Amino acid sequence: MAKARAVDRRLFLLTEIAARRLNRAADLRLKSEAGISAAQAAVLFLLLRRGERRMGAISEVLSLNPPAVTGLVDRMVKAGLVGKKTDPGDRRGAVVALTAKGRKAGLAADTILKDMNAALEEKLGEDAADSLHDALTLIATTDIET
């Protein structure tokens, strides 16, 4: 039996609302349990998995504009989560690396978000979670023409 669908499913709006709700929930839990924001967790995950990174690479991977990354990283330096040094290959750029405190916070955040992912997958069911994962991966890795 075919599924009844609205003429305009408003995918952009629903994606935006869902992302904000999930981000807000993650932010609250990360702040209370790991002492970091969801945005900071994203930077820490990148550095945990790929090692030190140039500011431009952080901007590109996380899909943030350069001024946003600069402000985020500067706050993280002030909090002792990361260190920032001049890029020896290009003195105009900076390289960001984890500190011991940042590594600890990143690992704590990883545990928290794995728990949140498991709860979300349980709520959605395996098939819907797989479909959502596939759709979000496609959106995140493909240029979407609007």
Backbone as a chain_set.jsonl record, in Angstrom:
{"seq": "MAKARAVDRRLFLLTEIAARRLNRAADLRLKSEAGISAAQAAVLFLLLRRGERRMGAISEVLSLNPPAVTGLVDRMVKAGLVGKKTDPGDRRGAVVALTAKGRKAGLAADTILKDMNAALEEKLGEDAADSLHDALTLIATTDIET", "coords": {"N": [[0.84, -1.175, 0.0], [0.592, 2.177, -0.857], [2.187, 4.965, 0.645], [0.575, 7.74, 2.057], [1.296, 11.037, 1.191], [2.171, 14.382, 1.911], [1.815, 17.129, -0.337], [3.805, 19.086, -0.229], [6.485, 18.354, 1.511], [8.21, 19.758, 3.06], [11.008, 19.381, 3.629], [13.414, 20.754, 4.155], [12.708, 22.509, 6.256], [11.83, 20.657, 8.241], [14.207, 19.229, 8.612], [15.856, 21.233, 9.624], [14.493, 21.903, 12.027], [14.604, 19.431, 13.385], [17.384, 19.108, 13.577], [18.065, 21.297, 15.207], [16.683, 20.647, 17.591], [17.924, 18.201, 18.31], [20.562, 19.099, 18.567], [20.303, 20.956, 20.636], [19.535, 19.263, 22.758], [21.805, 17.611, 22.888], [23.751, 19.536, 23.457], [22.952, 20.489, 26.009], [23.276, 18.146, 27.558], [25.994, 17.517, 27.108], [27.243, 19.799, 28.148], [26.517, 19.603, 30.854], [27.562, 17.12, 31.638], [30.129, 16.781, 30.515], [31.25, 19.255, 30.371], [31.519, 20.759, 28.045], [30.518, 22.267, 24.9], [28.29, 21.253, 22.202], [29.347, 22.081, 19.751], [32.047, 22.395, 20.428], [32.596, 19.741, 21.04], [32.457, 18.596, 18.491], [34.774, 19.626, 17.247], [36.708, 18.52, 18.949], [36.268, 15.755, 18.466], [37.084, 15.574, 15.794], [39.824, 16.21, 16.037], [40.632, 14.165, 17.787], [40.31, 11.914, 16.167], [41.721, 12.433, 13.81], [44.041, 13.768, 14.387], [46.204, 16.675, 14.835], [45.049, 19.662, 13.212], [44.756, 22.049, 10.549], [43.301, 25.303, 10.769], [41.652, 25.938, 8.572], [41.019, 23.392, 7.603], [39.464, 22.405, 9.675], [37.315, 24.139, 9.475], [36.341, 23.41, 6.928], [35.696, 20.608, 7.194], [33.788, 20.627, 9.269], [31.909, 22.25, 8.19], [31.719, 25.01, 8.763], [31.95, 28.591, 8.792], [35.029, 30.449, 8.328], [35.407, 32.66, 10.292], [33.706, 31.769, 12.354], [34.937, 29.386, 13.138], [37.365, 30.405, 14.048], [36.543, 31.918, 16.313], [35.392, 29.846, 17.849], [37.581, 28.063, 18.234], [39.347, 29.812, 19.543], [37.953, 30.218, 21.959], [38.105, 27.625, 22.897], [40.84, 27.324, 23.247], [41.23, 29.15, 25.317], [39.788, 27.789, 27.284], [41.439, 25.689, 27.692], [41.261, 23.364, 26.205], [42.323, 22.914, 23.686], [45.376, 23.544, 21.866], [46.937, 26.163, 20.003], [48.985, 26.899, 17.296], [51.31, 28.597, 15.137], [51.259, 27.672, 11.759], [53.879, 25.84, 10.501], [54.32, 25.417, 7.789], [52.938, 27.385, 6.474], [52.909, 30.444, 7.388], [50.81, 32.17, 7.683], [48.692, 30.732, 8.526], [47.129, 28.635, 11.086], [47.655, 25.875, 13.305], [45.801, 23.461, 15.029], [45.735, 21.603, 18.01], [44.986, 18.894, 20.259], [44.807, 19.197, 23.821], [45.692, 17.596, 26.936], [43.477, 17.905, 28.6], [41.52, 18.46, 26.677], [41.507, 16.04, 25.258], [40.518, 14.308, 27.242], [37.954, 15.448, 27.672], [36.89, 15.135, 25.099], [36.796, 12.334, 24.862], [34.968, 11.77, 26.894], [32.727, 13.079, 25.835], [32.354, 11.533, 23.567], [31.417, 9.121, 24.652], [29.002, 10.023, 25.806], [27.569, 10.895, 23.513], [27.449, 8.53, 22.055], [25.711, 7.109, 23.661], [23.434, 8.73, 23.398], [22.998, 8.402, 20.647], [22.394, 5.65, 20.567], [20.001, 5.642, 22.024], [18.406, 7.19, 20.33], [18.403, 5.586, 18.028], [17.074, 3.35, 19.045], [14.575, 4.466, 19.539], [13.776, 5.158, 16.935], [13.897, 2.74, 15.572], [15.535, 0.028, 13.874], [15.436, -0.098, 10.994], [14.43, 2.463, 10.194], [16.401, 4.043, 11.366], [18.638, 3.223, 9.894], [17.861, 4.142, 7.337], [17.672, 6.896, 7.832], [20.345, 7.432, 8.514], [21.606, 6.846, 6.06], [20.388, 8.806, 4.406], [21.171, 11.223, 5.672], [23.954, 10.996, 5.48], [24.254, 11.122, 2.705], [23.331, 13.748, 2.253], [25.241, 15.191, 3.738], [27.588, 14.649, 2.378], [27.36, 15.318, -0.271], [27.012, 17.718, -2.86], [24.25, 19.609, -2.664], [21.915, 20.745, -4.821], [19.992, 23.625, -4.806]], "CA": [[0.0, 0.0, 0.0], [1.38, 3.404, -0.966], [2.107, 5.869, 1.797], [0.027, 9.06, 1.739], [2.313, 12.073, 1.409], [1.791, 15.771, 1.664], [2.383, 17.641, -1.573], [5.032, 19.777, 0.161], [6.917, 17.719, 2.748], [9.013, 20.725, 3.81], [12.176, 18.665, 4.132], [14.389, 21.701, 4.722], [12.208, 22.972, 7.544], [11.873, 19.546, 9.187], [15.614, 18.946, 8.904], [16.33, 22.323, 10.487], [13.878, 21.754, 13.348], [15.17, 18.22, 14.002], [18.791, 19.38, 13.914], [18.097, 22.196, 16.374], [16.25, 19.906, 18.79], [18.98, 17.262, 18.67], [21.725, 19.867, 18.997], [19.981, 21.525, 21.945], [19.592, 18.162, 23.73], [23.215, 17.219, 23.025], [24.456, 20.645, 24.097], [22.619, 20.462, 27.439], [23.885, 16.983, 28.208], [27.451, 17.65, 27.044], [27.665, 20.836, 29.104], [26.345, 19.164, 32.242], [28.342, 15.926, 31.955], [31.52, 16.85, 30.035], [31.732, 20.624, 30.47], [31.785, 21.332, 26.722], [29.349, 22.427, 24.031], [28.236, 20.342, 21.059], [30.3, 22.576, 18.747], [33.381, 22.04, 20.904], [32.716, 18.286, 20.897], [32.737, 18.302, 17.08], [36.195, 19.907, 17.019], [37.478, 17.517, 19.693], [36.173, 14.492, 17.742], [37.935, 15.682, 14.612], [41.221, 16.137, 16.465], [40.861, 12.82, 18.339], [40.343, 10.907, 15.114], [42.616, 12.747, 12.698], [45.24, 14.477, 14.833], [46.16, 18.138, 14.695], [44.465, 20.132, 11.952], [44.773, 23.475, 10.254], [42.009, 25.964, 10.981], [40.864, 25.796, 7.346], [40.519, 22.018, 7.522], [38.368, 22.318, 10.651], [36.213, 24.871, 8.851], [35.8, 22.622, 5.822], [35.106, 19.353, 7.659], [32.608, 20.893, 10.089], [31.021, 23.12, 7.418], [31.593, 26.286, 9.476], [32.726, 29.629, 8.13], [36.292, 30.692, 9.036], [35.298, 33.431, 11.534], [33.083, 30.941, 13.393], [35.969, 28.461, 13.619], [38.32, 31.194, 14.821], [35.948, 32.194, 17.62], [35.239, 28.578, 18.558], [38.909, 27.587, 18.645], [39.879, 30.738, 20.548], [37.296, 29.889, 23.237], [38.619, 26.328, 23.329], [42.2, 27.584, 23.752], [41.043, 29.795, 26.629], [39.308, 26.76, 28.205], [42.482, 24.676, 27.861], [40.903, 22.147, 25.479], [43.209, 22.784, 22.526], [46.442, 24.52, 21.7], [46.983, 26.694, 18.64], [50.317, 27.406, 16.962], [51.488, 29.001, 13.749], [51.553, 26.571, 10.841], [55.235, 26.014, 9.982], [54.297, 25.392, 6.331], [52.277, 28.598, 5.991], [52.907, 31.273, 8.591], [49.535, 32.887, 7.791], [47.694, 29.821, 9.086], [47.34, 28.089, 12.423], [47.391, 24.458, 13.494], [45.133, 23.232, 16.304], [46.0, 20.269, 18.555], [44.366, 18.592, 21.542], [45.545, 19.162, 25.073], [45.246, 16.459, 27.749], [42.115, 18.224, 29.033], [40.674, 18.305, 25.499], [41.387, 14.605, 24.984], [39.615, 13.757, 28.261], [36.606, 15.946, 27.373], [36.46, 14.513, 23.854], [36.447, 10.943, 25.141], [33.714, 11.811, 27.655], [31.676, 13.454, 24.881], [32.131, 10.372, 22.704], [30.563, 8.206, 25.412], [27.684, 10.645, 25.93], [26.872, 10.904, 22.226], [27.133, 7.143, 21.696], [24.502, 6.796, 24.419], [22.326, 9.447, 22.758], [22.753, 7.731, 19.367], [21.714, 4.378, 20.84], [18.624, 5.956, 22.414], [17.702, 7.641, 19.123], [18.197, 4.419, 17.172], [16.026, 2.533, 19.667], [13.3, 5.166, 19.334], [13.433, 5.105, 15.516], [13.91, 1.385, 15.036], [16.728, -0.197, 13.07], [15.238, 0.242, 9.579], [14.343, 3.921, 10.058], [17.722, 4.589, 11.698], [19.492, 2.984, 8.724], [17.431, 5.062, 6.27], [18.079, 8.246, 8.235], [21.804, 7.494, 8.387], [21.919, 6.921, 4.636], [19.953, 10.107, 3.89], [22.022, 12.286, 6.225], [25.283, 10.837, 4.879], [24.151, 11.658, 1.348], [23.245, 15.21, 2.345], [26.497, 15.723, 4.275], [28.744, 14.404, 1.503], [27.018, 15.642, -1.65], [26.542, 19.075, -3.112], [22.802, 19.603, -2.897], [21.487, 21.912, -5.597], [18.687, 24.122, -4.356]], "C": [[0.888, 1.242, 0.0], [1.146, 4.294, 0.251], [1.562, 7.223, 1.342], [1.071, 10.109, 2.087], [1.725, 13.45, 1.132], [2.45, 16.219, 0.367], [3.731, 18.308, -1.293], [5.476, 19.221, 1.512], [7.819, 18.616, 3.59], [10.242, 20.083, 4.445], [13.205, 19.598, 4.75], [13.968, 22.149, 6.112], [12.284, 21.86, 8.596], [13.304, 19.185, 9.577], [16.173, 19.985, 9.86], [15.777, 22.186, 11.909], [14.481, 20.552, 14.08], [16.615, 18.466, 14.432], [18.895, 20.282, 15.139], [17.714, 21.473, 17.66], [17.332, 18.945, 19.252], [20.211, 17.995, 19.201], [21.502, 20.458, 20.393], [20.08, 20.456, 23.032], [21.038, 17.728, 23.966], [23.995, 18.287, 23.777], [24.211, 20.646, 25.616], [23.328, 19.316, 28.158], [25.407, 17.088, 28.214], [27.957, 18.682, 28.044], [27.584, 20.334, 30.533], [27.27, 17.999, 32.599], [29.811, 16.0, 31.542], [32.095, 18.26, 30.092], [32.075, 21.285, 29.154], [30.482, 21.451, 25.944], [29.395, 21.388, 22.908], [29.217, 20.784, 19.974], [31.733, 22.237, 19.15], [33.616, 20.539, 20.761], [33.057, 17.92, 19.455], [34.209, 18.537, 16.76], [37.057, 18.852, 17.713], [37.438, 16.162, 18.991], [37.092, 14.491, 16.525], [39.403, 15.517, 14.999], [41.559, 14.777, 17.067], [41.081, 11.802, 17.227], [41.405, 11.169, 14.052], [43.887, 13.489, 13.107], [45.122, 15.965, 14.58], [45.724, 18.53, 13.292], [44.659, 21.627, 11.809], [43.366, 24.034, 10.461], [41.102, 25.796, 9.753], [40.278, 24.409, 7.189], [39.365, 21.817, 8.499], [37.126, 22.984, 10.066], [35.534, 24.021, 7.779], [35.076, 21.371, 6.314], [33.808, 19.606, 8.424], [31.597, 21.813, 9.407], [30.681, 24.401, 8.187], [32.403, 27.339, 8.742], [33.969, 29.94, 8.967], [36.171, 31.559, 10.297], [34.665, 32.631, 12.679], [34.098, 29.974, 13.986], [36.988, 29.211, 14.463], [37.787, 31.475, 16.217], [35.829, 30.94, 18.466], [36.586, 28.091, 19.087], [39.513, 28.509, 19.697], [39.257, 30.491, 21.925], [37.818, 28.56, 23.791], [40.057, 26.441, 23.85], [42.102, 28.167, 25.153], [40.598, 28.787, 27.692], [40.328, 25.646, 28.434], [42.206, 23.365, 27.148], [41.813, 21.858, 24.3], [44.335, 23.813, 22.637], [46.462, 24.957, 20.251], [48.376, 27.268, 18.415], [50.36, 27.786, 15.488], [51.867, 27.785, 12.916], [52.957, 26.778, 10.263], [55.305, 26.036, 8.455], [53.687, 26.631, 5.711], [52.051, 29.501, 7.195], [51.633, 32.107, 8.746], [48.487, 32.048, 8.48], [48.06, 29.344, 10.474], [46.955, 26.61, 12.434], [46.84, 24.278, 14.908], [45.391, 21.79, 16.736], [45.311, 20.121, 19.907], [45.341, 18.795, 22.694], [45.069, 17.902, 25.82], [43.805, 16.675, 28.21], [41.129, 18.04, 27.881], [40.465, 16.843, 25.142], [40.394, 13.969, 25.959], [38.165, 14.173, 27.983], [36.058, 15.312, 26.104], [36.044, 13.063, 24.048], [35.149, 10.854, 25.942], [32.547, 12.125, 26.73], [31.348, 12.286, 23.952], [31.195, 9.377, 23.383], [29.136, 8.744, 25.505], [26.913, 10.556, 24.613], [26.604, 9.5, 21.71], [25.86, 6.711, 22.407], [23.281, 7.473, 23.782], [21.982, 8.819, 21.405], [21.998, 6.435, 19.564], [20.255, 4.618, 21.208], [17.804, 6.395, 21.201], [17.421, 6.465, 18.196], [17.102, 3.517, 17.738], [14.644, 3.15, 19.428], [12.828, 5.047, 17.875], [13.197, 3.688, 15.014], [15.056, 1.254, 14.048], [16.564, 0.241, 11.611], [15.192, 1.754, 9.363], [15.685, 4.568, 10.365], [18.689, 4.395, 10.535], [19.153, 3.945, 7.582], [17.857, 6.49, 6.58], [19.581, 8.415, 8.084], [22.21, 7.647, 6.921], [21.57, 8.292, 4.056], [20.865, 11.228, 4.391], [23.441, 12.208, 5.677], [25.303, 11.403, 3.468], [24.125, 13.185, 1.367], [24.579, 15.808, 2.776], [27.66, 15.601, 3.31], [28.514, 14.766, 0.034], [26.622, 17.104, -1.766], [25.068, 18.99, -3.481], [22.445, 20.893, -3.629], [20.115, 22.346, -5.097], [18.131, 25.098, -5.351]], "O": [[1.834, 1.331, 0.783], [0.046, 4.354, 0.801], [2.036, 7.786, 0.355], [1.662, 10.067, 3.166], [0.899, 13.635, 0.238], [3.527, 15.736, 0.016], [4.688, 18.111, -2.041], [4.909, 19.576, 2.545], [8.156, 18.263, 4.72], [10.484, 20.225, 5.644], [13.808, 19.261, 5.77], [14.779, 22.166, 7.037], [12.748, 22.093, 9.712], [13.578, 18.872, 10.735], [16.888, 19.644, 10.804], [16.516, 22.338, 12.881], [14.827, 20.648, 15.257], [17.016, 18.075, 15.528], [19.731, 20.048, 16.012], [18.348, 21.666, 18.698], [17.632, 18.872, 20.444], [20.828, 17.559, 20.174], [22.409, 20.457, 21.226], [20.639, 20.703, 24.1], [21.447, 17.504, 25.106], [24.811, 17.969, 24.642], [25.146, 20.788, 26.404], [23.903, 19.5, 29.231], [26.043, 16.779, 29.222], [28.973, 18.47, 28.706], [28.475, 20.603, 31.339], [27.717, 17.898, 33.742], [30.654, 15.347, 32.157], [33.294, 18.448, 29.884], [32.829, 22.258, 29.125], [29.478, 20.824, 26.282], [30.414, 20.73, 22.697], [29.854, 19.941, 19.342], [32.539, 21.838, 18.309], [34.714, 20.114, 20.401], [33.866, 17.022, 19.224], [34.827, 17.725, 16.071], [38.021, 18.351, 17.133], [38.461, 15.481, 18.92], [37.793, 13.513, 16.268], [40.137, 14.767, 14.355], [42.67, 14.284, 16.875], [41.942, 10.929, 17.339], [41.933, 10.229, 13.459], [44.72, 13.802, 12.257], [44.073, 16.456, 14.163], [45.992, 17.826, 12.318], [44.719, 22.369, 12.789], [42.374, 23.316, 10.34], [39.907, 25.539, 9.899], [39.16, 24.259, 6.696], [38.395, 21.13, 8.18], [36.022, 22.447, 10.157], [34.308, 23.926, 7.731], [33.952, 21.105, 5.89], [32.833, 18.876, 8.245], [30.55, 22.121, 9.977], [29.525, 24.818, 8.253], [33.427, 27.025, 8.136], [33.97, 29.721, 10.178], [36.789, 31.22, 11.305], [35.046, 32.797, 13.838], [34.12, 29.762, 15.198], [37.43, 28.7, 15.493], [38.502, 31.289, 17.202], [36.127, 30.96, 19.661], [36.705, 27.746, 20.263], [40.131, 28.032, 20.649], [39.952, 30.548, 22.94], [37.954, 28.394, 25.003], [40.44, 25.736, 24.783], [42.805, 27.733, 26.066], [40.976, 28.904, 28.857], [40.115, 24.765, 29.266], [42.843, 22.355, 27.445], [42.048, 20.7, 23.954], [44.256, 24.79, 23.381], [46.05, 24.206, 19.367], [48.886, 28.027, 19.239], [49.531, 27.338, 14.696], [52.696, 26.973, 13.324], [53.204, 27.787, 9.602], [56.236, 26.605, 7.885], [53.904, 26.898, 4.529], [51.086, 29.318, 7.936], [51.395, 32.686, 9.806], [47.492, 32.58, 8.972], [49.152, 29.612, 10.975], [46.077, 26.161, 11.699], [47.347, 24.867, 15.863], [45.28, 20.866, 15.931], [45.083, 21.105, 20.611], [46.546, 18.588, 22.55], [44.143, 17.226, 25.371], [43.004, 15.74, 28.212], [40.029, 17.525, 28.081], [39.362, 16.449, 24.764], [39.533, 13.187, 25.554], [37.257, 13.346, 28.052], [34.873, 14.984, 26.045], [35.056, 12.612, 23.468], [34.326, 9.971, 25.702], [31.491, 11.501, 26.831], [30.188, 12.08, 23.596], [30.281, 8.851, 22.749], [28.175, 8.002, 25.305], [25.739, 10.186, 24.601], [25.626, 9.291, 20.992], [25.022, 6.024, 21.822], [22.225, 6.856, 23.646], [20.807, 8.713, 21.053], [21.064, 6.14, 18.818], [19.371, 3.888, 20.761], [16.641, 6.015, 21.064], [16.328, 6.358, 17.64], [16.292, 2.979, 16.984], [13.674, 2.444, 19.152], [11.64, 4.861, 17.611], [12.378, 3.472, 14.121], [15.496, 2.24, 13.457], [17.456, 0.88, 11.054], [15.84, 2.271, 8.453], [16.074, 5.532, 9.705], [19.471, 5.292, 10.219], [20.048, 4.495, 6.94], [18.343, 7.207, 5.705], [20.041, 9.438, 7.576], [23.055, 8.477, 6.586], [22.356, 8.872, 3.306], [21.282, 12.085, 3.611], [24.068, 13.239, 5.435], [26.252, 12.083, 3.078], [24.821, 13.833, 0.584], [25.002, 16.828, 2.232], [28.623, 16.363, 3.403], [29.385, 14.54, -0.806], [25.976, 17.657, -0.876], [24.694, 18.377, -4.482], [22.651, 21.992, -3.113], [19.197, 21.535, -4.98], [17.038, 25.628, -5.152]]}, "num_chains": 1, "name": "protein.A"}
